Amino acid sequence: MFNAGRIGFDVDRAKAAYGRISLSIVIAYCEPSRRWKVSLAGLRILDEQAQYQATALENANKATLLATARYNKGLVALIDVIDAQRTSLLAQRQALQVLNSQMLATVAL
């Protein structure tokens, strides 16, 4: 009998449905792996950032000690000490923000 290509249409529709289902299965299994890899890369970058921030904090603390010593000898004004302390506190704050980001990224894994 003549069915006007209905069987071929049904076969194509079944193949499309199978492709869609298999794609959704692949996505369901690959997406967590991709997210995990992205999170690990983010942690690596945050670790590097924490190292740079630790160096910046160390240098800011040295600058504060130097400014305080220079102030005690009468070589600089008090504003220089206050500015060095402000810079040191800013570096501490940024280091804590990086640490917070590391902790949140670890929990997200």
PASEBA-1860 file (N, C-alpha, C; in nm, 3 decimals):
! residues 109
1> MFNAGRIG> 0.082/-0.118/0.000/0.000/0.000/0.000/0.087/0.125/0.000 ~ 0.030/0.228/-0.048/0.099/0.356/-0.055/0.064/0.436/0.071 ~ 0.169/0.478/0.148/0.143/0.553/0.272/0.200/0.694/0.267 ~ 0.238/0.739/0.150/0.285/0.876/0.127/0.408/0.911/0.208 ~ 0.496/0.815/0.231/0.621/0.843/0.300/0.610/0.851/0.450 ~ 0.498/0.803/0.501/0.477/0.813/0.646/0.577/0.728/0.723 ~ 0.610/0.611/0.676/0.704/0.524/0.747/0.842/0.591/0.752 ~ 0.886/0.648/0.642/1.014/0.719/0.641/1.014/0.837/0.736
9> FDVDRAKA> 0.901/0.908/0.741/0.889/1.020/0.833/0.897/0.973/0.978 ~ 0.828/0.863/1.008/0.831/0.808/1.144/0.971/0.763/1.183 ~ 1.043/0.705/1.089/1.181/0.662/1.115/1.269/0.784/1.144 ~ 1.256/0.888/1.065/1.335/1.010/1.087/1.302/1.073/1.222 ~ 1.174/1.073/1.256/1.132/1.131/1.383/1.188/1.048/1.500 ~ 1.189/0.916/1.488/1.244/0.830/1.592/1.395/0.851/1.606 ~ 1.464/0.865/1.493/1.608/0.891/1.498/1.638/1.025/1.566 ~ 1.557/1.126/1.536/1.575/1.257/1.598/1.550/1.250/1.748
17> AYGRISLS> 1.446/1.176/1.788/1.417/1.162/1.930/1.529/1.087/2.001 ~ 1.582/0.983/1.936/1.694/0.908/1.994/1.816/0.998/2.008 ~ 1.845/1.078/1.906/1.958/1.170/1.913/1.943/1.272/2.024 ~ 1.821/1.323/2.040/1.794/1.421/2.145/1.811/1.358/2.283 ~ 1.762/1.236/2.299/1.773/1.168/2.429/1.919/1.135/2.459 ~ 1.991/1.084/2.360/2.131/1.050/2.384/2.214/1.176/2.413 ~ 2.182/1.287/2.348/2.251/1.413/2.376/2.223/1.460/2.518 ~ 2.099/1.449/2.563/2.068/1.492/2.700/2.137/1.403/2.802
25> IVIAYCEP> 2.154/1.274/2.770/2.227/1.185/2.861/2.375/1.225/2.867 ~ 2.434/1.252/2.752/2.574/1.294/2.748/2.592/1.424/2.826 ~ 2.503/1.517/2.807/2.511/1.645/2.880/2.497/1.621/3.029 ~ 2.404/1.534/3.068/2.381/1.508/3.210/2.505/1.448/3.277 ~ 2.581/1.367/3.203/2.699/1.307/3.262/2.825/1.392/3.245 ~ 2.832/1.471/3.142/2.952/1.551/3.116/2.951/1.686/3.189 ~ 2.834/1.741/3.213/2.825/1.874/3.275/2.887/1.877/3.415 ~ 2.857/1.779/3.503/2.924/1.782/3.635/3.075/1.772/3.624
33> SRRWKVSL> 3.123/1.693/3.531/3.268/1.680/3.512/3.328/1.812/3.466 ~ 3.260/1.880/3.375/3.307/2.009/3.327/3.308/2.110/3.440 ~ 3.202/2.113/3.519/3.195/2.207/3.632/3.307/2.179/3.732 ~ 3.335/2.051/3.755/3.439/2.013/3.848/3.575/2.062/3.798 ~ 3.600/2.044/3.669/3.727/2.089/3.611/3.740/2.241/3.619 ~ 3.632/2.312/3.593/3.634/2.458/3.602/3.659/2.503/3.745 ~ 3.597/2.434/3.841/3.618/2.469/3.982/3.763/2.445/4.025 ~ 3.821/2.335/3.978/3.962/2.308/4.011/4.054/2.414/3.950
41> AGLRILDE> 4.024/2.454/3.827/4.105/2.559/3.764/4.090/2.690/3.842 ~ 3.969/2.718/3.886/3.947/2.838/3.967/4.024/2.834/4.097 ~ 4.029/2.718/4.159/4.106/2.705/4.284/4.255/2.726/4.259 ~ 4.304/2.676/4.147/4.446/2.695/4.115/4.476/2.844/4.097 ~ 4.388/2.914/4.029/4.407/3.057/4.007/4.399/3.132/4.139 ~ 4.304/3.094/4.224/4.293/3.158/4.355/4.415/3.130/4.441 ~ 4.475/3.013/4.427/4.596/2.982/4.502/4.711/3.073/4.459 ~ 4.725/3.092/4.329/4.827/3.185/4.279/4.801/3.326/4.330
49> QAQYQATA> 4.675/3.367/4.325/4.639/3.501/4.372/4.670/3.514/4.521 ~ 4.646/3.410/4.599/4.676/3.414/4.742/4.826/3.429/4.766 ~ 4.906/3.363/4.685/5.052/3.376/4.699/5.097/3.518/4.670 ~ 5.044/3.577/4.562/5.079/3.716/4.530/5.031/3.811/4.639 ~ 4.914/3.782/4.691/4.858/3.869/4.796/4.940/3.857/4.923 ~ 4.991/3.739/4.954/5.076/3.721/5.072/5.205/3.801/5.057 ~ 5.260/3.803/4.937/5.380/3.884/4.912/5.349/4.032/4.929 ~ 5.235/4.074/4.877/5.196/4.215/4.890/5.176/4.252/5.037
57> LENANKAT> 5.116/4.162/5.113/5.094/4.187/5.256/5.226/4.197/5.330 ~ 5.318/4.108/5.298/5.449/4.110/5.362/5.521/4.242/5.333 ~ 5.516/4.285/5.208/5.580/4.412/5.171/5.512/4.532/5.237 ~ 5.380/4.527/5.248/5.308/4.637/5.313/5.344/4.644/5.461 ~ 5.358/4.529/5.524/5.398/4.529/5.666/5.540/4.582/5.684 ~ 5.630/4.547/5.592/5.766/4.602/5.598/5.765/4.753/5.581 ~ 5.681/4.801/5.490/5.671/4.946/5.468/5.618/5.016/5.592 ~ 5.524/4.951/5.661/5.471/5.009/5.784/5.579/5.017/5.891
65> LLATARYN> 5.657/4.911/5.906/5.767/4.913/6.003/5.870/5.019/5.969 ~ 5.901/5.031/5.841/5.997/5.131/5.798/5.945/5.273/5.823 ~ 5.819/5.297/5.791/5.760/5.429/5.813/5.756/5.463/5.962 ~ 5.725/5.364/6.045/5.722/5.387/6.190/5.861/5.420/6.242 ~ 5.960/5.347/6.194/6.098/5.374/6.238/6.144/5.512/6.193 ~ 6.109/5.549/6.071/6.146/5.682/6.021/6.073/5.793/6.099 ~ 5.949/5.765/6.137/5.874/5.864/6.216/5.937/5.880/6.354 ~ 5.976/5.769/6.414/6.037/5.775/6.547/6.169/5.852/6.546
73> KGLVALID> 6.238/5.853/6.433/6.363/5.928/6.422/6.341/6.071/6.375 ~ 6.214/6.105/6.350/6.181/6.241/6.311/6.204/6.271/6.164 ~ 6.213/6.169/6.081/6.242/6.191/5.940/6.117/6.213/5.855 ~ 6.003/6.163/5.901/5.879/6.178/5.823/5.766/6.221/5.916 ~ 5.659/6.266/5.855/5.542/6.309/5.932/5.456/6.187/5.968 ~ 5.367/6.207/6.063/5.279/6.100/6.108/5.187/6.052/5.995 ~ 5.156/6.138/5.902/5.069/6.100/5.792/5.130/5.987/5.709 ~ 5.263/5.983/5.701/5.329/5.875/5.628/5.309/5.741/5.698
81> VIDAQRTS> 5.313/5.742/5.830/5.290/5.619/5.907/5.145/5.574/5.890 ~ 5.054/5.669/5.899/4.912/5.636/5.884/4.884/5.581/5.744 ~ 4.947/5.639/5.643/4.928/5.591/5.506/4.984/5.449/5.491 ~ 5.098/5.420/5.551/5.156/5.286/5.544/5.067/5.185/5.616 ~ 5.011/5.227/5.729/4.921/5.138/5.802/4.793/5.112/5.722 ~ 4.744/5.215/5.655/4.624/5.199/5.572/4.651/5.100/5.459 ~ 4.768/5.112/5.397/4.804/5.021/5.290/4.816/4.878/5.342 ~ 4.873/4.863/5.460/4.887/4.730/5.520/4.750/4.669/5.551
89> LLAQRQAL> 4.661/4.749/5.605/4.526/4.700/5.635/4.450/4.664/5.508 ~ 4.469/4.741/5.403/4.406/4.711/5.275/4.458/4.577/5.220 ~ 4.588/4.554/5.233/4.646/4.428/5.187/4.593/4.310/5.268 ~ 4.575/4.330/5.400/4.518/4.225/5.484/4.374/4.195/5.441 ~ 4.299/4.299/5.414/4.160/4.282/5.371/4.152/4.205/5.240 ~ 4.238/4.239/5.146/4.238/4.169/5.017/4.281/4.024/5.033 ~ 4.376/3.998/5.122/4.419/3.860/5.147/4.304/3.778/5.206 ~ 4.228/3.839/5.294/4.113/3.770/5.351/4.004/3.746/5.247
97> QVLNSQML> 3.987/3.839/5.154/3.888/3.820/5.049/3.927/3.703/4.958 ~ 4.055/3.690/4.929/4.103/3.578/4.848/4.081/3.447/4.924 ~ 4.113/3.446/5.053/4.093/3.327/5.134/3.945/3.289/5.137 ~ 3.858/3.387/5.151/3.714/3.364/5.149/3.671/3.303/5.016 ~ 3.724/3.354/4.908/3.690/3.301/4.776/3.738/3.157/4.761 ~ 3.856/3.127/4.815/3.908/2.990/4.812/3.816/2.896/4.889 ~ 3.773/2.940/5.003/3.685/2.855/5.085/3.552/2.831/5.016 ~ 3.495/2.935/4.957/3.368/2.919/4.886/3.382/2.828/4.765
105> ATVAL> 3.493/2.839/4.695/3.516/2.753/4.577/3.536/2.607/4.621 ~ 3.601/2.588/4.733/3.621/2.452/4.783/3.488/2.389/4.823 ~ 3.403/2.465/4.888/3.272/2.414/4.928/3.186/2.385/4.806 ~ 3.201/2.465/4.701/3.122/2.446/4.580/3.159/2.318/4.506 ~ 3.280/2.266/4.531/3.320/2.140/4.467/3.231/2.029/4.519
END
